[in-house]
Amino acid sequence: MIQTYHNYDLSAMNTMALNSCADTAIVVHDEAALPSIRPTGRWFVLAGGSNVLLPSVLNATVILPRMLGKHILSENDDEILLEVKAGENWHDLVSHCALQGWYGIENLALIPGLAGAAPVQNIGAYGVQLEDVLVCVKVYDWENSQFLTLSREECQFSYRHSIFKEQPNRYLITAITLRLHKTATRIQSNYGDLHNQALTLATAAGRDDIHAIDIYHAVIAIRQSKLPDPAILPNCGSFFQNPIISHGQFQQLICQYPTMPHYPINDALVKLPAGWLIEQAGLKGGGITPILTHTKQALVLTNHAPQSATQHDIAITQNHIIVSVQQKFGITLVREPVWVNADGSYQ
Ligand SMILES: Cc1cc2nc3c(=O)[nH]c(=O)nc-3n(C[C@H](O)[C@H](O)[C@H](O)COP(=O)(O)OP(=O)(O)OC[C@H]3O[C@@H](n4cnc5c(N)ncnc54)[C@H](O)[C@@H]3O)c2cc1C
């Protein structure tokens, strides 16, 4: 089933709370209806709106995948294959799995958005990325008008990237399949203070080993202590990707900034925390009104004029930060959220 609307207000449908209205919106409740949708002109898929920067006027058709349901495809003593429809809320899914004692996505708790959007930027947090548990993705291929199943390899995942970013507007993700584990063999807790916090929770529950539910609660507590809730202070999470630089450039910077946090990727590449770079550029809590970096986490841009600020306001603060960090460190930050143009194209 589908529902079609005109002059559709999207201001409450993006976590940055940008003022936005679309020509046409099509809400899809059943993927079987997809072949019958033939949007005239450009179209754009909007899920939970937590990783997009929308224009005031969107002269395009917005497609809202809202297919619901999850079911176990197969199960044995060790693992479970779970298929989840695109419209399921991601955090609710994580909660469900952690409560069931299924390991794999507990580190990805409290990431806003819908399950179908998770493969697009290969969501990641606290040492885990979606690709670690993803088996395959069901899609509707608009180019060839057919339903397909893409394997994890075909999704071409890398850091905050996938084929869905490479080939925008080609695929609509209808469902994802995850491989989850029933034992804690693959628990990932060596990220910052996560292990200690999870162990404290396990001990309080009378256990000496960490379960998925402990990681889940620890991640929620850590995130709530430093990230603003979009429902209270609109934002779209990390605004910039953590830059990956050459070892040579890193050697020069670490001489100048000996306390600079860094994460070696391999012998040739080092990842730096973008939030630290922004903070060192003197922009923690700064920016240009109404778009300011968060006082506890400079990587998050917050909107202090919900429902009236526009993309233009975002661009001003974004460019100010990029120039400041470039001047201080010689590093060009790259935006993480998707910038949607008025004609529905995006980058
Ligand atoms: C407070 C906060 C914290 C965050 N923390 C993290 C984090 O820790 N790690 C992380 O990786 N991200 C994080 N994010 C970013 C965001 O939540 C994720 O990228 C999320 O997966 C986006 O889901 P969404 O449903 O909101 O997608 P949307 O923002 O609606 O869409 C994002 C992109 O995916 C495309 N898309 C969405 N659904 C489909 C579909 N079914 N088929 C094809 N294309 C589709 C859209 O066209 C768009 O290009 C955070 C955001 C916020 C606001």
Ligand as a Chemical Component Dictionary entry (heavy atoms), coordinates in Angstrom:
data_LIG
# 
_chem_comp.id                   LIG 
_chem_comp.type                 NON-POLYMER 
_chem_comp.pdbx_formal_charge   0 
_chem_comp.three_letter_code    LIG 
# 
loop_
_chem_comp_atom.comp_id 
_chem_comp_atom.atom_id 
_chem_comp_atom.alt_atom_id 
_chem_comp_atom.type_symbol 
_chem_comp_atom.charge 
_chem_comp_atom.model_Cartn_x 
_chem_comp_atom.model_Cartn_y 
_chem_comp_atom.model_Cartn_z 
_chem_comp_atom.pdbx_ordinal 
LIG C1  C1  C 0 22.015 12.308 17.749 1  
LIG C2  C2  C 0 22.550 11.514 16.581 2  
LIG C3  C3  C 0 23.529 10.559 16.791 3  
LIG C4  C4  C 0 24.032 9.812  15.713 4  
LIG N1  N1  N 0 24.991 8.881  15.965 5  
LIG C5  C5  C 0 25.499 8.150  14.941 6  
LIG C6  C6  C 0 26.513 7.177  15.187 7  
LIG O1  O1  O 0 26.945 6.961  16.311 8  
LIG N2  N2  N 0 26.993 6.469  14.131 9  
LIG C7  C7  C 0 26.516 6.658  12.851 10 
LIG O2  O2  O 0 26.989 5.967  11.936 11 
LIG N3  N3  N 0 25.550 7.572  12.595 12 
LIG C8  C8  C 0 25.033 8.326  13.595 13 
LIG N4  N4  N 0 24.066 9.258  13.349 14 
LIG C9  C9  C 0 23.608 9.480  11.961 15 
LIG C10 C10 C 0 22.289 8.746  11.595 16 
LIG O3  O3  O 0 21.531 8.464  12.735 17 
LIG C11 C11 C 0 22.546 7.442  10.816 18 
LIG O4  O4  O 0 23.253 7.708  9.639  19 
LIG C12 C12 C 0 21.223 6.740  10.465 20 
LIG O5  O5  O 0 21.479 5.478  9.889  21 
LIG C13 C13 C 0 20.354 7.554  9.502  22 
LIG O6  O6  O 0 19.088 6.942  9.491  23 
LIG P1  P1  P 0 17.804 7.706  9.023  24 
LIG O7  O7  O 0 16.714 6.704  9.010  25 
LIG O8  O8  O 0 17.565 8.904  9.856  26 
LIG O9  O9  O 0 18.208 8.090  7.532  27 
LIG P2  P2  P 0 17.945 9.453  6.725  28 
LIG O10 O10 O 0 18.661 10.562 7.415  29 
LIG O11 O11 O 0 16.505 9.648  6.470  30 
LIG O12 O12 O 0 18.685 9.120  5.348  31 
LIG C14 C14 C 0 20.088 9.041  5.289  32 
LIG C15 C15 C 0 20.498 8.633  3.858  33 
LIG O13 O13 O 0 20.090 7.302  3.613  34 
LIG C16 C16 C 0 19.226 7.233  2.474  35 
LIG N5  N5  N 0 18.223 6.214  2.789  36 
LIG C17 C17 C 0 17.486 6.135  3.925  37 
LIG N6  N6  N 0 16.690 5.048  3.885  38 
LIG C18 C18 C 0 16.939 4.429  2.712  39 
LIG C19 C19 C 0 16.417 3.253  2.089  40 
LIG N7  N7  N 0 15.492 2.487  2.673  41 
LIG N8  N8  N 0 16.906 2.922  0.853  42 
LIG C20 C20 C 0 17.850 3.691  0.245  43 
LIG N9  N9  N 0 18.363 4.805  0.785  44 
LIG C21 C21 C 0 17.917 5.174  2.008  45 
LIG C22 C22 C 0 18.651 8.630  2.336  46 
LIG O14 O14 O 0 18.264 8.891  0.983  47 
LIG C23 C23 C 0 19.842 9.470  2.763  48 
LIG O15 O15 O 0 20.735 9.589  1.671  49 
LIG C24 C24 C 0 23.542 10.028 14.404 50 
LIG C25 C25 C 0 22.539 11.003 14.196 51 
LIG C26 C26 C 0 22.052 11.730 15.274 52 
LIG C27 C27 C 0 20.966 12.740 15.039 53 
# 
loop_
_chem_comp_bond.comp_id 
_chem_comp_bond.atom_id_1 
_chem_comp_bond.atom_id_2 
_chem_comp_bond.value_order 
_chem_comp_bond.pdbx_ordinal 
LIG C1  C2  SING 1  
LIG C2  C3  SING 2  
LIG C2  C26 DOUB 3  
LIG C3  C4  DOUB 4  
LIG C4  N1  SING 5  
LIG C4  C24 SING 6  
LIG N1  C5  DOUB 7  
LIG C5  C6  SING 8  
LIG C5  C8  SING 9  
LIG C6  O1  DOUB 10 
LIG C6  N2  SING 11 
LIG N2  C7  SING 12 
LIG C7  O2  DOUB 13 
LIG C7  N3  SING 14 
LIG N3  C8  DOUB 15 
LIG C8  N4  SING 16 
LIG N4  C9  SING 17 
LIG N4  C24 SING 18 
LIG C9  C10 SING 19 
LIG C10 O3  SING 20 
LIG C10 C11 SING 21 
LIG C11 O4  SING 22 
LIG C11 C12 SING 23 
LIG C12 O5  SING 24 
LIG C12 C13 SING 25 
LIG C13 O6  SING 26 
LIG O6  P1  SING 27 
LIG P1  O7  DOUB 28 
LIG P1  O8  SING 29 
LIG P1  O9  SING 30 
LIG O9  P2  SING 31 
LIG P2  O10 DOUB 32 
LIG P2  O11 SING 33 
LIG P2  O12 SING 34 
LIG O12 C14 SING 35 
LIG C14 C15 SING 36 
LIG C15 O13 SING 37 
LIG C15 C23 SING 38 
LIG O13 C16 SING 39 
LIG C16 N5  SING 40 
LIG C16 C22 SING 41 
LIG N5  C17 SING 42 
LIG N5  C21 SING 43 
LIG C17 N6  DOUB 44 
LIG N6  C18 SING 45 
LIG C18 C19 SING 46 
LIG C18 C21 DOUB 47 
LIG C19 N7  SING 48 
LIG C19 N8  DOUB 49 
LIG N8  C20 SING 50 
LIG C20 N9  DOUB 51 
LIG N9  C21 SING 52 
LIG C22 O14 SING 53 
LIG C22 C23 SING 54 
LIG C23 O15 SING 55 
LIG C24 C25 DOUB 56 
LIG C25 C26 SING 57 
LIG C26 C27 SING 58 
# 
